Amino acid sequence: MRRMNKQDCLVLVLLLSGLVFSFWRAPFGNPSWDETSYLAMMHRFWLGDIPIIHEWHPTQFSALLTLPIYFAYLAIHGSTDGVVLFMRYLFLIVQALTAIFLYTRIRKYGWISFFCALLFFLTAKNEMYSLNYNGLGLILAMFAAVQLFLKG
């Protein structure tokens, strides 16, 4: 097992600090009006609407990716109370894990890896903390790019 150097410790401290701050900020909302529309699309599918037949919006496919999470939330919680905040927290966790993945894969490039991971973690399209098509698209593109271009 590799020992953590100063750079690794700094990344961990800053990432955890950013995560704590983001968790604190999440209940206060954001300047986006679209956040609940993505959750409403998942709710429509939960109520029985069929993709492509009953829903024509192009972003429905990102809703299908997060639909199992939404189903699990409803099964455990029993209602939609708190689902917006839950999805914000989930986005922050996924964003942090992706930043850690990015950092560990490009760690050999020194401080550039630190800034790349931190910039990725602090960036959310339209400041929307939601696993919508923008957020999922960026996260999945990052995974694909890192895996394709950084072999080994």
ROLO-365321 format. One record per atom (N, C-alpha, C, O): atom name; x, y, z; residue number from 0. Coordinates in steps of 0.05 Angstrom, whole numbers, plus 5000, padded with zeros to 4 digits. Layout:
ROLO-365321
<"CA" <X Y Z> NUM>
...
//
This chain:
ROLO-365321
<"N" <5017 4976 5000> 0>
<"CA" <5000 5000 5000> 0>
<"C" <5018 5025 5000> 0>
<"O" <5038 5026 5014> 0>
<"N" <5010 5044 4984> 1>
<"CA" <5026 5068 4981> 1>
<"C" <5020 5088 5003> 1>
<"O" <4997 5091 5012> 1>
<"N" <5041 5101 5013> 2>
<"CA" <5037 5122 5034> 2>
<"C" <5026 5147 5021> 2>
<"O" <5032 5153 4998> 2>
<"N" <5011 5162 5037> 3>
<"CA" <5001 5188 5027> 3>
<"C" <5022 5209 5030> 3>
<"O" <5034 5212 5051> 3>
<"N" <5027 5224 5009> 4>
<"CA" <5046 5246 5010> 4>
<"C" <5031 5272 5017> 4>
<"O" <5007 5271 5022> 4>
<"N" <5045 5295 5018> 5>
<"CA" <5033 5320 5025> 5>
<"C" <5011 5328 5006> 5>
<"O" <4990 5338 5014> 5>
<"N" <5015 5323 4980> 6>
<"CA" <4995 5330 4960> 6>
<"C" <4970 5314 4964> 6>
<"O" <4948 5325 4963> 6>
<"N" <4972 5288 4970> 7>
<"CA" <4949 5271 4975> 7>
<"C" <4933 5281 4999> 7>
<"O" <4909 5281 4999> 7>
<"N" <4948 5288 5020> 8>
<"CA" <4935 5297 5045> 8>
<"C" <4920 5324 5039> 8>
<"O" <4898 5328 5049> 8>
<"N" <4933 5342 5024> 9>
<"CA" <4920 5367 5018> 9>
<"C" <4895 5363 5001> 9>
<"O" <4875 5376 5006> 9>
<"N" <4896 5345 4982> 10>
<"CA" <4873 5340 4965> 10>
<"C" <4850 5328 4982> 10>
<"O" <4827 5337 4979> 10>
<"N" <4857 5310 5000> 11>
<"CA" <4837 5298 5017> 11>
<"C" <4824 5318 5035> 11>
<"O" <4799 5319 5039> 11>
<"N" <4840 5336 5048> 12>
<"CA" <4830 5356 5066> 12>
<"C" <4812 5376 5051> 12>
<"O" <4790 5383 5060> 12>
<"N" <4821 5386 5027> 13>
<"CA" <4806 5405 5012> 13>
<"C" <4780 5392 5001> 13>
<"O" <4759 5405 5001> 13>
<"N" <4782 5368 4992> 14>
<"CA" <4758 5355 4982> 14>
<"C" <4737 5350 5004> 14>
<"O" <4713 5355 5000> 14>
<"N" <4746 5341 5027> 15>
<"CA" <4728 5337 5049> 15>
<"C" <4716 5364 5059> 15>
<"O" <4693 5365 5066> 15>
<"N" <4733 5385 5059> 16>
<"CA" <4723 5411 5067> 16>
<"C" <4702 5421 5047> 16>
<"O" <4681 5431 5055> 16>
<"N" <4707 5417 5021> 17>
<"CA" <4688 5425 5001> 17>
<"C" <4662 5409 5003> 17>
<"O" <4640 5419 4998> 17>
<"N" <4665 5383 5009> 18>
<"CA" <4641 5366 5012> 18>
<"C" <4624 5375 5036> 18>
<"O" <4600 5376 5034> 18>
<"N" <4637 5381 5058> 19>
<"CA" <4623 5390 5082> 19>
<"C" <4609 5416 5076> 19>
<"O" <4585 5419 5083> 19>
<"N" <4623 5435 5063> 20>
<"CA" <4610 5460 5057> 20>
<"C" <4587 5456 5037> 20>
<"O" <4566 5469 5041> 20>
<"N" <4590 5439 5018> 21>
<"CA" <4569 5434 4998> 21>
<"C" <4545 5420 5011> 21>
<"O" <4522 5426 5004> 21>
<"N" <4550 5402 5030> 22>
<"CA" <4528 5390 5045> 22>
<"C" <4513 5411 5061> 22>
<"O" <4489 5410 5064> 22>
<"N" <4528 5429 5073> 23>
<"CA" <4515 5450 5088> 23>
<"C" <4499 5468 5070> 23>
<"O" <4477 5477 5078> 23>
<"N" <4508 5474 5046> 24>
<"CA" <4495 5492 5028> 24>
<"C" <4471 5480 5014> 24>
<"O" <4453 5494 5006> 24>
<"N" <4471 5454 5010> 25>
<"CA" <4451 5440 4994> 25>
<"C" <4422 5446 5003> 25>
<"O" <4405 5450 4985> 25>
<"N" <4415 5447 5029> 26>
<"CA" <4387 5453 5036> 26>
<"C" <4377 5481 5028> 26>
<"O" <4353 5485 5027> 26>
<"N" <4395 5499 5023> 27>
<"CA" <4387 5526 5017> 27>
<"C" <4379 5530 4988> 27>
<"O" <4370 5552 4980> 27>
<"N" <4382 5510 4972> 28>
<"CA" <4374 5511 4944> 28>
<"C" <4395 5522 4926> 28>
<"O" <4418 5527 4933> 28>
<"N" <4386 5527 4901> 29>
<"CA" <4404 5537 4880> 29>
<"C" <4388 5554 4861> 29>
<"O" <4363 5555 4862> 29>
<"N" <4401 5568 4843> 30>
<"CA" <4386 5587 4826> 30>
<"C" <4374 5574 4801> 30>
<"O" <4367 5587 4782> 30>
<"N" <4370 5548 4802> 31>
<"CA" <4359 5534 4779> 31>
<"C" <4329 5529 4782> 31>
<"O" <4320 5523 4804> 31>
<"N" <4315 5530 4760> 32>
<"CA" <4287 5524 4761> 32>
<"C" <4281 5496 4749> 32>
<"O" <4259 5486 4751> 32>
<"N" <4301 5484 4737> 33>
<"CA" <4297 5458 4724> 33>
<"C" <4300 5434 4742> 33>
<"O" <4292 5412 4734> 33>
<"N" <4311 5438 4765> 34>
<"CA" <4317 5415 4782> 34>
<"C" <4294 5397 4788> 34>
<"O" <4296 5372 4786> 34>
<"N" <4271 5407 4794> 35>
<"CA" <4248 5391 4800> 35>
<"C" <4235 5379 4775> 35>
<"O" <4221 5359 4777> 35>
<"N" <4240 5390 4752> 36>
<"CA" <4228 5378 4728> 36>
<"C" <4241 5351 4722> 36>
<"O" <4227 5333 4711> 36>
<"N" <4266 5348 4728> 37>
<"CA" <4279 5322 4724> 37>
<"C" <4268 5301 4744> 37>
<"O" <4265 5278 4737> 37>
<"N" <4263 5310 4768> 38>
<"CA" <4250 5292 4788> 38>
<"C" <4222 5286 4780> 38>
<"O" <4212 5263 4785> 38>
<"N" <4208 5305 4769> 39>
<"CA" <4180 5300 4760> 39>
<"C" <4179 5280 4738> 39>
<"O" <4160 5264 4736> 39>
<"N" <4199 5280 4721> 40>
<"CA" <4200 5260 4699> 40>
<"C" <4203 5232 4711> 40>
<"O" <4191 5213 4702> 40>
<"N" <4221 5229 4731> 41>
<"CA" <4224 5203 4744> 41>
<"C" <4198 5195 4758> 41>
<"O" <4190 5171 4757> 41>
<"N" <4184 5214 4770> 42>
<"CA" <4159 5208 4783> 42>
<"C" <4138 5199 4763> 42>
<"O" <4122 5181 4769> 42>
<"N" <4138 5211 4739> 43>
<"CA" <4119 5202 4719> 43>
<"C" <4124 5173 4711> 43>
<"O" <4105 5158 4708> 43>
<"N" <4149 5166 4709> 44>
<"CA" <4156 5138 4702> 44>
<"C" <4148 5119 4725> 44>
<"O" <4139 5097 4720> 44>
<"N" <4151 5129 4749> 45>
<"CA" <4143 5113 4773> 45>
<"C" <4113 5109 4773> 45>
<"O" <4103 5088 4781> 45>
<"N" <4098 5128 4763> 46>
<"CA" <4069 5126 4762> 46>
<"C" <4059 5109 4739> 46>
<"O" <4035 5103 4737> 46>
<"N" <4077 5102 4721> 47>
<"CA" <4069 5083 4699> 47>
<"C" <4072 5094 4671> 47>
<"O" <4067 5079 4652> 47>
<"N" <4081 5119 4668> 48>
<"CA" <4085 5129 4640> 48>
<"C" <4108 5113 4627> 48>
<"O" <4127 5104 4641> 48>
<"N" <4106 5109 4602> 49>
<"CA" <4125 5094 4586> 49>
<"C" <4143 5113 4571> 49>
<"O" <4134 5130 4557> 49>
<"N" <4170 5109 4573> 50>
<"CA" <4188 5127 4558> 50>
<"C" <4183 5125 4528> 50>
<"O" <4175 5104 4518> 50>
<"N" <4186 5147 4515> 51>
<"CA" <4183 5151 4486> 51>
<"C" <4153 5152 4479> 51>
<"O" <4145 5166 4460> 51>
<"N" <4136 5136 4492> 52>
<"CA" <4108 5136 4485> 52>
<"C" <4093 5159 4499> 52>
<"O" <4079 5174 4487> 52>
<"N" <4097 5161 4526> 53>
<"CA" <4083 5182 4541> 53>
<"C" <4100 5206 4546> 53>
<"O" <4090 5228 4552> 53>
<"N" <4126 5204 4543> 54>
<"CA" <4145 5226 4548> 54>
<"C" <4161 5230 4524> 54>
<"O" <4174 5211 4514> 54>
<"N" <4162 5255 4514> 55>
<"CA" <4176 5261 4489> 55>
<"C" <4201 5278 4493> 55>
<"O" <4216 5283 4474> 55>
<"N" <4206 5286 4517> 56>
<"CA" <4229 5304 4522> 56>
<"C" <4255 5289 4519> 56>
<"O" <4257 5266 4529> 56>
<"N" <4275 5300 4506> 57>
<"CA" <4300 5285 4502> 57>
<"C" <4315 5278 4527> 57>
<"O" <4332 5260 4527> 57>
<"N" <4310 5293 4549> 58>
<"CA" <4325 5287 4574> 58>
<"C" <4314 5263 4589> 58>
<"O" <4323 5257 4611> 58>
<"N" <4293 5250 4578> 59>
<"CA" <4281 5228 4592> 59>
<"C" <4301 5205 4597> 59>
<"O" <4298 5189 4616> 59>
<"N" <4321 5202 4580> 60>
<"CA" <4339 5180 4582> 60>
<"C" <4358 5183 4606> 60>
<"O" <4366 5162 4618> 60>
<"N" <4364 5207 4614> 61>
<"CA" <4380 5210 4639> 61>
<"C" <4362 5204 4663> 61>
<"O" <4372 5194 4683> 61>
<"N" <4336 5209 4660> 62>
<"CA" <4318 5202 4682> 62>
<"C" <4316 5171 4685> 62>
<"O" <4313 5161 4707> 62>
<"N" <4319 5157 4663> 63>
<"CA" <4318 5128 4664> 63>
<"C" <4343 5117 4679> 63>
<"O" <4341 5096 4692> 63>
<"N" <4366 5131 4677> 64>
<"CA" <4390 5122 4691> 64>
<"C" <4387 5125 4722> 64>
<"O" <4397 5109 4737> 64>
<"N" <4373 5145 4730> 65>
<"CA" <4370 5150 4759> 65>
<"C" <4344 5139 4770> 65>
<"O" <4339 5141 4794> 65>
<"N" <4328 5127 4754> 66>
<"CA" <4302 5116 4762> 66>
<"C" <4305 5095 4784> 66>
<"O" <4289 5095 4803> 66>
<"N" <4324 5076 4783> 67>
<"CA" <4326 5057 4805> 67>
<"C" <4332 5070 4832> 67>
<"O" <4323 5060 4852> 67>
<"N" <4347 5091 4832> 68>
<"CA" <4353 5105 4857> 68>
<"C" <4327 5118 4867> 68>
<"O" <4322 5117 4891> 68>
<"N" <4312 5130 4849> 69>
<"CA" <4286 5142 4857> 69>
<"C" <4267 5121 4868> 69>
<"O" <4254 5125 4888> 69>
<"N" <4266 5098 4855> 70>
<"CA" <4249 5076 4864> 70>
<"C" <4257 5067 4892> 70>
<"O" <4240 5063 4909> 70>
<"N" <4283 5064 4896> 71>
<"CA" <4293 5055 4922> 71>
<"C" <4287 5076 4944> 71>
<"O" <4279 5069 4966> 71>
<"N" <4289 5101 4937> 72>
<"CA" <4282 5122 4956> 72>
<"C" <4253 5120 4964> 72>
<"O" <4246 5121 4988> 72>
<"N" <4235 5117 4944> 73>
<"CA" <4207 5115 4950> 73>
<"C" <4200 5090 4966> 73>
<"O" <4183 5090 4983> 73>
<"N" <4214 5068 4960> 74>
<"CA" <4209 5043 4974> 74>
<"C" <4217 5045 5003> 74>
<"O" <4204 5035 5021> 74>
<"N" <4239 5059 5008> 75>
<"CA" <4249 5061 5036> 75>
<"C" <4234 5083 5051> 75>
<"O" <4226 5079 5074> 75>
<"N" <4231 5105 5038> 76>
<"CA" <4219 5129 5052> 76>
<"C" <4189 5128 5052> 76>
<"O" <4176 5138 5071> 76>
<"N" <4177 5118 5031> 77>
<"CA" <4148 5116 5029> 77>
<"C" <4134 5140 5017> 77>
<"O" <4110 5138 5011> 77>
<"N" <4148 5161 5013> 78>
<"CA" <4136 5185 5001> 78>
<"C" <4158 5201 4987> 78>
<"O" <4182 5194 4988> 78>
<"N" <4150 5222 4973> 79>
<"CA" <4170 5239 4960> 79>
<"C" <4180 5261 4977> 79>
<"O" <4195 5278 4967> 79>
<"N" <4173 5262 5002> 80>
<"CA" <4183 5283 5020> 80>
<"C" <4213 5281 5022> 80>
<"O" <4224 5260 5030> 80>
<"N" <4227 5302 5016> 81>
<"CA" <4256 5303 5019> 81>
<"C" <4272 5292 4995> 81>
<"O" <4296 5290 4997> 81>
<"N" <4258 5284 4974> 82>
<"CA" <4272 5272 4951> 82>
<"C" <4291 5292 4937> 82>
<"O" <4312 5283 4927> 82>
<"N" <4284 5317 4936> 83>
<"CA" <4301 5337 4923> 83>
<"C" <4327 5339 4938> 83>
<"O" <4349 5339 4926> 83>
<"N" <4326 5341 4965> 84>
<"CA" <4350 5343 4981> 84>
<"C" <4366 5318 4979> 84>
<"O" <4391 5319 4978> 84>
<"N" <4353 5295 4980> 85>
<"CA" <4367 5269 4977> 85>
<"C" <4383 5268 4951> 85>
<"O" <4405 5259 4951> 85>
<"N" <4370 5277 4929> 86>
<"CA" <4384 5276 4903> 86>
<"C" <4407 5296 4902> 86>
<"O" <4427 5291 4889> 86>
<"N" <4404 5318 4916> 87>
<"CA" <4427 5337 4917> 87>
<"C" <4450 5324 4932> 87>
<"O" <4473 5326 4923> 87>
<"N" <4445 5312 4955> 88>
<"CA" <4466 5298 4970> 88>
<"C" <4478 5276 4954> 88>
<"O" <4503 5273 4954> 88>
<"N" <4462 5261 4940> 89>
<"CA" <4472 5239 4923> 89>
<"C" <4490 5250 4901> 89>
<"O" <4512 5239 4896> 89>
<"N" <4483 5272 4889> 90>
<"CA" <4499 5284 4868> 90>
<"C" <4526 5292 4880> 90>
<"O" <4547 5288 4868> 90>
<"N" <4526 5304 4904> 91>
<"CA" <4552 5313 4916> 91>
<"C" <4570 5289 4922> 91>
<"O" <4594 5291 4918> 91>
<"N" <4558 5267 4931> 92>
<"CA" <4574 5243 4936> 92>
<"C" <4586 5232 4910> 92>
<"O" <4610 5225 4909> 92>
<"N" <4570 5230 4890> 93>
<"CA" <4579 5220 4864> 93>
<"C" <4601 5239 4852> 93>
<"O" <4620 5230 4841> 93>
<"N" <4596 5265 4855> 94>
<"CA" <4616 5285 4845> 94>
<"C" <4642 5282 4860> 94>
<"O" <4663 5283 4848> 94>
<"N" <4641 5278 4886> 95>
<"CA" <4665 5275 4902> 95>
<"C" <4680 5249 4895> 95>
<"O" <4704 5249 4892> 95>
<"N" <4665 5227 4892> 96>
<"CA" <4678 5202 4884> 96>
<"C" <4690 5204 4856> 96>
<"O" <4712 5192 4851> 96>
<"N" <4678 5218 4838> 97>
<"CA" <4689 5222 4811> 97>
<"C" <4714 5238 4813> 97>
<"O" <4734 5233 4799> 97>
<"N" <4715 5259 4829> 98>
<"CA" <4739 5275 4833> 98>
<"C" <4761 5259 4845> 98>
<"O" <4785 5262 4837> 98>
<"N" <4755 5242 4864> 99>
<"CA" <4776 5224 4875> 99>
<"C" <4786 5205 4854> 99>
<"O" <4811 5201 4852> 99>
<"N" <4768 5194 4838> 100>
<"CA" <4777 5176 4816> 100>
<"C" <4795 5191 4797> 100>
<"O" <4816 5180 4789> 100>
<"N" <4787 5215 4789> 101>
<"CA" <4803 5231 4771> 101>
<"C" <4831 5236 4783> 101>
<"O" <4851 5233 4769> 101>
<"N" <4832 5244 4808> 102>
<"CA" <4857 5250 4821> 102>
<"C" <4875 5226 4822> 102>
<"O" <4899 5227 4816> 102>
<"N" <4864 5203 4830> 103>
<"CA" <4881 5179 4833> 103>
<"C" <4892 5170 4806> 103>
<"O" <4914 5159 4805> 103>
<"N" <4877 5174 4785> 104>
<"CA" <4886 5165 4758> 104>
<"C" <4907 5184 4746> 104>
<"O" <4924 5175 4731> 104>
<"N" <4906 5210 4753> 105>
<"CA" <4926 5228 4742> 105>
<"C" <4945 5239 4763> 105>
<"O" <4959 5259 4759> 105>
<"N" <4947 5226 4785> 106>
<"CA" <4965 5234 4807> 106>
<"C" <4994 5238 4799> 106>
<"O" <5008 5255 4809> 106>
<"N" <5003 5222 4780> 107>
<"CA" <5031 5223 4771> 107>
<"C" <5038 5250 4758> 107>
<"O" <5062 5255 4755> 107>
<"N" <5019 5266 4751> 108>
<"CA" <5024 5292 4739> 108>
<"C" <5028 5314 4759> 108>
<"O" <5029 5338 4751> 108>
<"N" <5030 5308 4784> 109>
<"CA" <5036 5327 4805> 109>
<"C" <5012 5345 4812> 109>
<"O" <4989 5336 4814> 109>
<"N" <5018 5371 4815> 110>
<"CA" <4998 5390 4824> 110>
<"C" <4976 5395 4803> 110>
<"O" <4954 5404 4810> 110>
<"N" <4981 5389 4778> 111>
<"CA" <4960 5391 4758> 111>
<"C" <4937 5373 4765> 111>
<"O" <4914 5380 4761> 111>
<"N" <4943 5349 4775> 112>
<"CA" <4922 5330 4782> 112>
<"C" <4905 5341 4805> 112>
<"O" <4881 5337 4806> 112>
<"N" <4918 5355 4823> 113>
<"CA" <4904 5367 4846> 113>
<"C" <4884 5388 4836> 113>
<"O" <4861 5388 4844> 113>
<"N" <4893 5406 4818> 114>
<"CA" <4876 5427 4808> 114>
<"C" <4854 5416 4790> 114>
<"O" <4831 5426 4791> 114>
<"N" <4859 5395 4775> 115>
<"CA" <4839 5383 4758> 115>
<"C" <4817 5370 4775> 115>
<"O" <4793 5375 4769> 115>
<"N" <4824 5356 4795> 116>
<"CA" <4804 5343 4812> 116>
<"C" <4788 5363 4828> 116>
<"O" <4764 5361 4830> 116>
<"N" <4802 5384 4838> 117>
<"CA" <4787 5404 4853> 117>
<"C" <4769 5420 4835> 117>
<"O" <4746 5426 4843> 117>
<"N" <4778 5427 4811> 118>
<"CA" <4761 5442 4793> 118>
<"C" <4736 5425 4785> 118>
<"O" <4714 5435 4783> 118>
<"N" <4741 5399 4780> 119>
<"CA" <4718 5382 4773> 119>
<"C" <4698 5380 4796> 119>
<"O" <4674 5381 4791> 119>
<"N" <4708 5378 4820> 120>
<"CA" <4690 5376 4843> 120>
<"C" <4674 5401 4847> 120>
<"O" <4650 5400 4854> 120>
<"N" <4686 5424 4843> 121>
<"CA" <4673 5450 4849> 121>
<"C" <4655 5459 4826> 121>
<"O" <4641 5479 4829> 121>
<"N" <4655 5445 4804> 122>
<"CA" <4639 5453 4781> 122>
<"C" <4614 5436 4778> 122>
<"O" <4615 5412 4777> 122>
<"N" <4592 5450 4777> 123>
<"CA" <4566 5437 4771> 123>
<"C" <4552 5455 4751> 123>
<"O" <4549 5479 4755> 123>
<"N" <4542 5443 4729> 124>
<"CA" <4529 5458 4708> 124>
<"C" <4506 5474 4720> 124>
<"O" <4488 5462 4732> 124>
<"N" <4505 5500 4715> 125>
<"CA" <4484 5518 4725> 125>
<"C" <4481 5516 4756> 125>
<"O" <4460 5523 4766> 125>
<"N" <4501 5508 4770> 126>
<"CA" <4500 5504 4799> 126>
<"C" <4477 5486 4807> 126>
<"O" <4466 5490 4829> 126>
<"N" <4470 5468 4790> 127>
<"CA" <4448 5449 4796> 127>
<"C" <4460 5423 4807> 127>
<"O" <4472 5408 4792> 127>
<"N" <4455 5419 4832> 128>
<"CA" <4465 5394 4845> 128>
<"C" <4445 5372 4841> 128>
<"O" <4430 5365 4858> 128>
<"N" <4445 5361 4817> 129>
<"CA" <4425 5341 4809> 129>
<"C" <4438 5322 4789> 129>
<"O" <4453 5331 4772> 129>
<"N" <4430 5297 4790> 130>
<"CA" <4439 5278 4771> 130>
<"C" <4421 5279 4746> 130>
<"O" <4407 5260 4740> 130>
<"N" <4422 5302 4733> 131>
<"CA" <4406 5305 4708> 131>
<"C" <4425 5299 4684> 131>
<"O" <4447 5289 4688> 131>
<"N" <4416 5305 4661> 132>
<"CA" <4432 5299 4637> 132>
<"C" <4458 5315 4637> 132>
<"O" <4478 5305 4626> 132>
<"N" <4458 5339 4647> 133>
<"CA" <4483 5355 4648> 133>
<"C" <4503 5342 4668> 133>
<"O" <4526 5338 4661> 133>
<"N" <4494 5337 4692> 134>
<"CA" <4512 5326 4712> 134>
<"C" <4521 5298 4705> 134>
<"O" <4545 5292 4707> 134>
<"N" <4503 5281 4698> 135>
<"CA" <4510 5253 4690> 135>
<"C" <4528 5253 4666> 135>
<"O" <4547 5237 4664> 135>
<"N" <4522 5270 4646> 136>
<"CA" <4538 5271 4622> 136>
<"C" <4567 5278 4628> 136>
<"O" <4585 5266 4617> 136>
<"N" <4571 5298 4645> 137>
<"CA" <4598 5307 4651> 137>
<"C" <4613 5285 4667> 137>
<"O" <4636 5279 4662> 137>
<"N" <4599 5273 4686> 138>
<"CA" <4612 5252 4702> 138>
<"C" <4619 5228 4685> 138>
<"O" <4641 5217 4687> 138>
<"N" <4600 5219 4669> 139>
<"CA" <4606 5195 4652> 139>
<"C" <4627 5202 4630> 139>
<"O" <4643 5184 4624> 139>
<"N" <4627 5226 4620> 140>
<"CA" <4648 5234 4600> 140>
<"C" <4675 5234 4614> 140>
<"O" <4695 5227 4602> 140>
<"N" <4676 5243 4639> 141>
<"CA" <4701 5243 4653> 141>
<"C" <4712 5215 4658> 141>
<"O" <4735 5210 4654> 141>
<"N" <4694 5197 4666> 142>
<"CA" <4702 5169 4669> 142>
<"C" <4713 5158 4643> 142>
<"O" <4734 5145 4643> 142>
<"N" <4698 5162 4622> 143>
<"CA" <4706 5151 4596> 143>
<"C" <4733 5163 4586> 143>
<"O" <4750 5148 4577> 143>
<"N" <4736 5189 4589> 144>
<"CA" <4761 5202 4580> 144>
<"C" <4785 5192 4596> 144>
<"O" <4806 5187 4584> 144>
<"N" <4782 5190 4622> 145>
<"CA" <4804 5182 4638> 145>
<"C" <4811 5153 4632> 145>
<"O" <4835 5146 4630> 145>
<"N" <4791 5136 4629> 146>
<"CA" <4797 5108 4623> 146>
<"C" <4808 5104 4595> 146>
<"O" <4826 5087 4591> 146>
<"N" <4799 5119 4575> 147>
<"CA" <4809 5116 4548> 147>
<"C" <4837 5127 4544> 147>
<"O" <4853 5115 4530> 147>
<"N" <4843 5150 4556> 148>
<"CA" <4868 5164 4550> 148>
<"C" <4890 5159 4570> 148>
<"O" <4913 5165 4564> 148>
<"N" <4883 5148 4592> 149>
<"CA" <4904 5142 4613> 149>
<"C" <4904 5112 4619> 149>
<"O" <4893 5103 4639> 149>
<"N" <4917 5097 4602> 150>
<"CA" <4919 5068 4607> 150>
<"C" <4942 5063 4625> 150>
<"O" <4964 5074 4623> 150>
<"N" <4937 5044 4643> 151>
<"CA" <4959 5035 4661> 151>
<"C" <4956 5044 4689> 151>
<"O" <4973 5037 4706> 151>
//
